[in-house]
Amino acid sequence: MWRSLRPIGRSDASGGYRRSAWTGADAECRLWFQAQAEARGLDHEVDRNGNQWAWLGDPSRGDAVVTGSHLDSVPDGGAFDGPLGVVSAFAALDELRARKVAFRRPLAITNFGDEEGARFGLACVGSRLTAGKLTREKAYELTDADGITLPQAMEAAGYDPAAIGPDPERLARIGAFVELHVEQGRALDLSGDPVGIASAIWPHGRWRFDFRGEANHAGTTRLVDRRDPMLTYAETVLAARREAELAGAVATFGKISVEPNGVNAIPSLVRGWLDSRAADQSTLDTVVTGIEKAAREYADRHGIDLDVVRESFTPVVEFEHALRDELGAILGGERAIPVLGTGAGHDAGILSESIPTAMLFVRNPTGISHSPAEFAAEDDCLTGVTALADVLEGLACR
């Protein structure tokens, strides 16, 4: 499975993956998922929001155990973020069949669409729509860098954008959702454990900072006469690092847009996107407030106009303790399974208010993610498959 999925959307230049939502690479990944489902005799379907499902048993029973993740990627992302959860789900089903277990609850494997938000700037679009956390009206306003709206992209890919929206009937089918994911950090590597259980997802959000100055000639405009928004942006990036360090949080300006974007032109507009995350809401508020305060002080000093817009936000997610404890009991042995929090968002977090959810993490020896250098050892991946199979057996077969 891994070999068959690996070439899809891979860049020869960077070695990373470019599997943005509703593109050709995304379509190939969807065909791959469908082929894996049909090869196992599972019923494949695509819901109103473009999420894929592969069913074993009658989904109308209402107590299904679901596992899976996503197949899309960030620009030049790694091979494991998302796909490891989907590949492991199919492999865990193969393991359960090899064990000749009897299923007493329906089982489903899913591929949630547009989890990374790489194309339209909002993460977890497929699960947000399903859970009613993203309205159709707001979804219709999402636009990529080329001015293509989400409905236009869906329609071009052969899907009906008029159907998108909350899907409570589908959520009512699910009794538990367990998502396996490569760890996006080094906690397991430091503890020496191949697999861990998620406790919570940090609150996190994305803010757009628009710095507006005055375009002018880079060679003839005196420094004292300039209203250069790039200076204010640069100072704000440094302020974000300081605020995050002081609070024990993280803050990143990872995307920037410049107008007119000429080598010999002072910019008229610098637009930067801030991603910030912290262990609790109060700390996150402190960090973002501090960054905005510093940005406005710099803007006033340089004669720059500043607008700050919060584009997305996800509050802290505490995974259901009963399900988390059940996973711990199933996997518990001589050595307790570590329980750890994460600063990365996931579909499991979006769905947590609607259905019981839990997560398993597989060790990442470098902690690198969202990069071609992302890696997990084969032995650890196989240990993750076994752990997921044990969990699914405990939830769906006993």
FIVEX-347682 format. One record per atom (N, C-alpha, C): x, y, z. Coordinates in steps of 0.2 Angstrom, whole numbers, plus 2048, in hexadecimal, padded with zeros to 3 digits. Layout:
N
XYZ
...
//
This chain:
398
8047FA800
800800800
804806800
809806804
80E80C805
81180E7FE
8148087FB
8178097F5
81280C7EF
80C80A7EF
80780C7EA
8058137EB
8058157F1
80381C7F3
8088217F2
80E81F7F3
8148237F4
8158287EE
8148267E8
81682B7E2
8118307E1
80B82F7E4
8058347E2
80783B7E5
8078407E1
8088477E3
80F8487E5
8148447E4
81B8457E7
81F84A7E2
82284F7E5
8268537E1
82D8507E0
82F8507D9
83684D7D8
83B8527DB
8398597DB
83E85E7DD
83F85E7E4
83A85D7E8
83B85E7EF
83B8577F3
8378527F0
83684C7F3
83084C7F8
82D8527F8
8278537FC
8218527F8
81B8527FC
8158517F8
8108577F7
80D8577F2
80985D7F0
80285A7EE
7FE8597F4
7F78557F3
7F285A7F5
7F18607F3
7EC8657F5
7E58627F3
7E08647F6
7DA8627F5
7D78647EE
7D385F7EC
7D08607E5
7D58617DF
7DB85E7E0
7E085F7DA
7E08587D7
7E48577D2
7E58517CF
7E984C7D4
7ED84E7D8
7F08497DD
7EB8477E2
7E784B7E4
7E284A7E9
7DD8447E5
7DB8457DF
7D78407DC
7DA8397DB
7E18397DA
7E48337DA
7E48307E1
7E58347E6
7E58317ED
7DE82E7EE
7D98317EC
7D282F7ED
7D18287E9
7D48287E3
7D38217DF
7D781C7E3
7DD81D7E6
7E18197EA
7DC8167EF
7D981B7F3
7D58197F9
7CF8147F7
7CC8167F1
7C68127EF
7C980B7ED
7CF80B7EA
7D18047E8
7D38007EE
7D68037F3
7D77FF7F9
7D17FC7FC
7CC8007FC
7C57FE7FF
7C27F97FB
7C27F97F5
7BF7F47F1
7C37EE7F1
7C97EE7F1
7CE7E87F1
7CC7E47F8
7C97E77FD
7C87E4803
7C07E2804
7BD7E47FF
7B57E27FF
7B17E7803
7B47ED804
7B17F2808
7AC7F6804
7A77F9806
7A27FD803
7A5805803
7A78077FD
7AA80E7FC
7A58137FB
7A58197FE
7A081E7FD
7A48257FE
7A182A7FB
7A48317FC
79E8357FF
79F838805
79983C808
798843804
794846807
79284D804
797852804
79C851808
7A2856809
7A8853806
7A884E802
7AE84B7FF
7B2847803
7B0845809
7B484080D
7B283980A
7B883580A
7B782E808
7B682980E
7B282480D
7B081F812
7B181880F
7B4813813
7B480C811
7B1808816
7AB805815
7A780281A
7A77FA81A
7A87F8820
7A77F0822
7A27F0827
79C7ED824
7967EC829
7917F2827
78C7F282B
7867F6829
7877FD82D
788802829
78980982D
78380B830
77D80982E
77780B831
776809839
77A80583B
77A802842
77B808847
77F80C845
780812849
78581284F
78980C84F
78F80C854
79580A851
79680C84B
79C80B847
7A380D84A
7A8809849
7AF80B84B
7B280D845
7B5814845
7B881683F
7BF818840
7C381783B
7CA81983C
7CC81C835
7D281F835
7D482282E
7D7829830
7D982D82B
7DC83382B
7DA837825
7E083A822
7DF83E81B
7E583C817
7E483E810
7E983C80B
7EC843808
7E984980A
7EC84F807
7F285180B
7F6856808
7FC85880B
7FC86080B
80186280F
80386980F
808869809
80A86F806
80E870801
81586D803
8178687FF
81E864800
81E861807
81885E808
81885A80F
81B85480F
81B850814
81E84A815
819844813
81C83E813
818838811
813835816
81483781D
811834822
80B838825
80B83E825
806842828
7FF841824
7FB83D827
7F483C824
7F4835821
7F883481C
7F882D819
7FA82781D
7FE828822
800823827
7FA82082A
7F582582C
7EF82382F
7EA81F82B
7EA821824
7E681D820
7E981681E
7EF81681C
7F281081B
7F280B821
7F380E827
7F380982D
7EC80782E
7E780B82C
7E080882D
7DF802829
7E0803822
7DF7FD81E
7E47F7820
7EA7F8823
7EE7F3825
7EB7F082B
7E97F4830
7E67F1836
7E07ED834
7DC7EF82F
7D67EA82D
7D97E482B
7DE7E4827
7E17DE824
7E37D982A
7E67DC82F
7E97D9835
7E37D6839
7DD7D983A
7D87D683D
7D57D183A
7D47D1833
7D27CB82F
7D77C5830
7DD7C7830
7E27C1831
7E17BE838
7DF7C283D
7DD7BF843
7D77BB844
7D37BC83E
7CC7B983E
7C77BB843
7C77C1845
7C37C484A
7BC7C5847
7B77C584B
7B07C6849
7AE7CD84B
7AC7D1846
7AA7D8848
7A37D884A
7A27DC850
79B7DD853
7997E4852
79D7E884F
79B7EF84D
79E7F0846
79A7F5843
79D7F783C
7A37FA83D
7A77F9837
7AE7FD837
7AF801831
7B1807831
7B280B82B
7B980E82C
7BC80F826
7C3812825
7C1819821
7C481E823
7C282481F
7C882881D
7C782C818
7CC831815
7C8838815
7CA83C81A
7C784381B
7CA847816
7C684B812
7C885080D
7CB856810
7D085980C
7D386080E
7D4861815
7D885C818
7DA85D81F
7DF862820
7E486381C
7E986781D
7E886F81C
7E3870818
7E1877816
7E687A812
7EA87680E
7F087980A
7ED87E805
7E887C802
7E58807FC
7E18867FE
7DC885802
7D788A804
7D888D80B
7DE88B80E
7E088F814
7DC88D81B
7D788881A
7D4886820
7D587F821
7D787D827
7D9875828
7D2872829
7D286B828
7CD86682A
7C6868827
7C686A820
7C086D81D
7BB86781D
7BD86181B
7B885B81B
7B585A821
7B9859826
7B685782D
7B285D830
7B586382F
7B1869831
7AA86A82E
7A9869828
7A3869824
79E863827
7A185D828
79D85882B
79A859832
79F85C836
79D85D83D
79986483E
798868838
79486E839
79887483C
79F87383B
7A387883E
7A587D838
7A387C832
7A488082D
79E880829
79B886828
795887824
79688681D
791885819
791885812
79388C80F
790891812
792898810
79989A811
79C898817
7A3899818
7A7895813
7A588F812
7A988A80E
7A988D807
7A4890805
7A38937FE
7A88997FD
7AA89C802
7AE8A2802
7B58A0802
7B789A803
7BE898803
7C18987FC
7C789B7FB
7CA89C7F5
7D189A7F5
7D48977F0
7DB8967EF
7DF89C7ED
7E689B7EC
7EA8A07EA
7E98A27E3
7E589E7DF
7E48A07D8
7DD8A37D7
7D98A47DD
7D38A77DC
7CD8A17DB
7CF89B7DB
7CA8967DA
7C68947E1
7C08947E1
7BC8937E7
7BC88C7E8
7BA88A7EF
7B98837F0
7B48807EC
7AE8837EB
7A98807E7
7AB87E7E0
7AF8837DD
7B28827D6
7B687D7D6
7BB87C7DB
7C08767DB
7BC8707DC
7B786F7E0
7B38697E1
7B08677DB
7AD86C7D7
7A986B7D1
7AE8687CC
7B486B7CB
7B98697C6
7BB8627C7
7BB8607CE
7BD8597D0
7B78547CF
7B18577CD
7AC8527CC
7A78517D2
7A88567D7
7A38557DD
79E85B7DD
79985A7E0
79385F7E1
7948637E7
7968697E6
79786E7EC
7918707EF
78B86F7EB
7858717EE
78386D7F4
7868677F4
7848627F9
787863800
78D867800
791867806
78D86A80C
78F868812
78C86A818
78C86581E
789867823
789862829
78685C827
78885682B
786850829
78584C830
78084E834
77F84B83A
77D843839
779842834
77883B833
77E836833
78383882F
78983482F
78C834835
78D839839
79083983F
78C835844
786834843
782830848
783829847
787827841
789820840
78F81E844
792823846
799821849
799821851
79B81B854
79C81B85B
7A281D85D
7A881C859
7AE81E85B
7B381F855
7B7825855
7BC826850
7C3826853
7C7822850
7CE821852
7D382384D
7D782884D
7DB82A848
7E282984A
7E6825846
7ED824847
7F1829843
7F682C846
7FA831842
801831844
806833840
80D833842
80D839847
81183884C
81283E851
81684484D
81384A84E
81685084C
81A853851
81F850854
823852859
82884C85B
82B84D861
830848863
82F84586A
82984586C
827843873
82883B873
82683786E
82783086F
82E82E86E
832832869
839830868
83C83186F
83B837872
83E838879
83C83387E
83683087E
83482B883
836824881
83882387B
83A81D879
834818877
82E81B876
828817874
82681886D
82481286A
822812863
81B815861
817815866
810817866
80D81A86C
80981F86B
806823871
7FF82486F
7FC827874
7F5829874
7F4830875
7F0834871
7EF83B872
7EB83C878
7ED84287B
7E8844881
7E484A87F
7E784F87B
7E4855879
7E7858873
7E485C870
7E786186A
7E786886D
7EC86B86C
7ED87286F
7E887686B
7E587C86E
7E288186A
7E6884865
7E488585F
7E888885A
7E488C855
7E7891851
7E389584C
7E8898847
7E589B842
7E889F83D
7E68A683D
7EA8AA83D
7E98B183C
7EC8B5836
7E98B9832
7EC8BC82D
7ED8C382F
7F48C582E
7F68CC82F
7F78D0828
7F38D5827
7F48D9821
7F78E0823
7FE8E0820
8028E6821
8018EA81B
7FE8F081B
7FE8F5815
8028FB816
8068FC811
80B902811
80A90580A
80F907807
80F90B801
8149087FC
8129067F6
8179047F1
81B90A7EE
8219087ED
82690D7EB
82C90A7E8
83090E7E5
83690C7E1
83C90A7E7
83E9047E6
8439027EB
84A9057EA
84B9087E5
85290C7E4
8529137E5
84C9167E4
84C91E7E5
8489207EB
84591C7EF
84191F7F5
84691E7FB
8479247FE
84B925804
848920809
84C91E80E
84A919813
84591D817
846923819
84292781D
83B92881A
83B928814
834929810
83092380F
83291D811
82F91780F
82A915815
824912812
81F90F816
81F908814
824904816
8268FD814
8238F8819
81D8F5817
81A8F081B
81E8EA81D
8238E9818
8288E381A
82C8E3820
82E8E9822
8318EA828
82D8E982E
8268EB82E
8228EA833
8208E2834
8208DF82E
81E8D882E
8248D4831
82A8D682F
8308D3832
8318D3839
8308D983C
8308DA843
82A8D6846
8258D5843
81F8D2846
8218CA847
8258C8841
8278C1842
82B8C0848
8308C4849
8348C484F
8318C4855
82C8C8855
8278C985B
8248C385D
8218BF857
81E8B9858
8228B485C
8288B485A
82D8AF85D
82E8B0864
82F8B7866
8308B986D
82A8B7871
8248B986F
81E8B8872
81D8B0874
81E8AC86E
81E8A586F
8238A2874
8298A4874
82E8A2878
82C8A4880
82A8AA881
8288AC888
8228A888B
81E8A5886
8188A2889
81889A888
81E898885
81E890885
81988E87F
81889287A
813890875
81789086E
813890869
816890862
81389585E
81689985A
81389E855
81889E84F
81489E849
81889D843
8158A183D
8198A683A
8168A9834
8198A482E
8158A082C
81889B827
81689D81F
8128A281F
80F8A3818
80F8AB817
8118AD811
8118B5810
80F8B6809
80C8BC808
80A8BE801
80C8C5801
80F8C77FB
8128CE7FB
80F8D17F4
80D8D87F5
80B8DB7EF
80F8E27EE
8128E47E9
8118E17E2
8168DB7E1
81A8D97E6
81F8D47E6
8248D47E0
8278DA7E0
82D8DC7DB
8338DD7DF
8398DA7DC
83F8DB7E0
8418E27E1
83F8E77DC
8418EE7DC
83B8F27DF
8368EF7E2
8318F37E4
8308F27EC
82F8F87EF
82C8F87F6
8258F57F6
8248F07FA
81D8ED7FA
8188F27FD
8128F17FA
80C8F57FC
8088F1801
8098EA801
8058E6805
8098E0807
80A8DE80D
80D8D880F
8088D4814
8068CE811
8008CB815
8048C4818
8048C481E
8078BE821
8028BA825
8028B3825
7FE8AF829
8018AC82F
7FE8AD835
8018AB83B
7FD8A483D
80189F83F
7FF899842
801899849
7FD89984E
7FF899855
7FB893859
7FF89085E
7FC88B862
7FF88B869
7FB88886E
7FD888875
7FA883878
7FC88187E
7F987C882
7F287D885
7F1884886
7EA886888
7E888C885
7E288E886
7DF894882
7E289A885
7E389B88B
7E58A188E
7EC8A388C
7F089D88B
7F789F888
7F78A1881
7F389D87D
7F289F876
7F08A6875
7EB8A8879
7E88AF879
7EE8B487B
7F28B3880
7F78B7882
7FC8B887C
7FE8B2879
8038B3873
8008B786D
7FA8B586B
7F78B9865
7F68C0867
7F48C286D
7F38C986E
7F98CC86F
7FF8C9871
8058CC871
8088CD86A
8078C9866
80A8CA85F
8068CF85C
7FF8D085C
7FC8D5859
7FD8DC85C
7FE8DC863
8008E2866
8078E5863
80C8E0863
8128E2860
8128E4859
80E8E1855
80D8E384E
80A8E984D
8058EB851
8028F2850
8078F7852
80B8F6857
8108FB859
8158FC854
8178F7851
81C8F884B
8188FB845
8128F9844
80E8FC83E
80E90483F
80C906845
80B90D847
812911846
81790E848
81E911847
820912840
81E90D83C
82090E835
81B910830
815913833
81091582F
80C91082A
80B90A82D
80890482A
80190382D
7FD902828
7F690082A
7F68F882B
7F28F6830
7F28EF832
7EB8EC833
7EA8E7830
7E38E3832
7E58DC834
7E28DA839
7E38D383B
7DC8CF83B
7DC8C9838
7D68C5837
7D78BE839
7D38BC83E
7D48B5840
7D08B183B
7D48AC837
7D18A9832
7CE8A2834
7D189F839
7CF89983C
7D1898843
7CD894846
7CF89284D
7CC88C850
7D0888853
7CE882856
7CF88285E
7CA881862
7CC881869
7CF87B86C
7D187B872
7D4875874
7D086F874
7D3869872
7CF863871
7D185E877
7CD85C87B
7CF857880
7CB85187D
7CF84C87B
7CC846879
7C884287E
7C383F87C
7BE83C881
7C2837886
7C283888C
7C6835891
7C482D891
7BE82C891
7BC825891
7BF82188B
7BE824885
7C182087F
7C9820880
7CC825882
7D3826882
7D5820887
7D282088D
7D381B892
7D281488F
7CD81388B
7CC80C888
7D280A884
7D480F880
7DA80E87C
7E080C880
7E180F886
7E780E88A
7E680788D
7E080588F
7DF7FE891
7E07F988C
7DE7FA886
7DF7F5881
7E67F487F
7EA7FA87F
7F17F987D
7F67F8883
7F37F9889
7F77F988F
7FA7F2890
8017F2892
8047EB893
8097ED899
80F7EA898
8147EB89D
8167F289E
8167F6898
8187FD898
812801896
81080689A
80A80A899
80B80E892
80680F88F
806813888
80681A88A
80B81E887
80B825889
805829886
80382E88A
7FE832888
801839887
80083C881
803843880
7FE84787C
7FF84E87D
7FC853879
7FF855873
7FC85886F
7FF85A868
7FD861866
801865863
7FF86B860
7FD86B859
7FC865856
7FA86584F
7F286384F
7EF86684B
7E786584A
7E685F846
7E085B847
7DE855844
7D7855843
7D585183E
7CE85083D
7CA84D844
7CE849847
7CB84684D
7CA84B852
7CE851852
7CC856857
7C685A855
7C585B84E
7BF85E84C
7B985A84D
7B985484D
7B384F84E
7B284E855
7B685085A
7B684E861
7B0851864
7AD856862
7A7859866
7A1855863
7A185185E
79B84E85B
79B84685D
7A184385D
7A283C85E
7A883B862
7A8835866
7AE83386A
7B4832865
7B9835866
7BF835862
7C6834866
7CB830863
7D182F866
7D682F861
7DD82F863
7E282F85E
7E882B861
7EB82885C
7F182485D
7F7828859
7FD82885C
80382B859
808826858
80B826852
811822851
817826851
81C824854
823827856
82682A84F
828830850
82B83484B
83283684D
83883284B
83E83384E
84183A84E
83F83E849
842844848
83E84A84B
83784884B
83284D84D
830852847
834851841
83285583B
82C853838
828858836
821857833
82085C82E
81B85C82A
81A861825
820862821
82485D81F
82A85E81C
82C857818
830857813
83285180F
83684D814
839850819
83D84C81E
839848823
832849823
82E845828
82F83E827
83083A82D
83283382D
82F82F833
82D829831
82C824837
82F81D835
83281A839
835814838
83080E836
83280A832
82D804830
82B800836
82F7FF83A
82D7FB840
8287FE844
829805845
824809849
81E809846
81E80A83F
81880A83B
81480383C
8177FE83C
8147F783D
8127F7844
8157F9849
8137F9850
80C7FD850
80C80384C
80680784C
800803849
8017FF844
7FC7FB841
7F97F6846
7FE7F3849
7FC7EE84E
7F87F1854
7FA7F7856
7F77FB85C
7F07FD859
7EF7FF853
7E9801850
7E47FB850
7E77F584D
7E37EF84D
7E17ED854
7E57ED859
7E37EB85F
7DD7F0862
7DE7F6860
7D87FB863
7D27FA85F
7D27F9858
7CC7F7855
7C97F1857
7CD7EC858
7CA7E585B
7C77E6861
7CA7EA866
7C77EC86C
7C17EF86C
7C07F4867
7BA7F8866
7B57F5862
7B77F185D
7B27EF858
7B07E7858
7B47E485C
7B47DC85C
7B37D9862
7B37DC868
7B37D986E
7AC7DB871
//
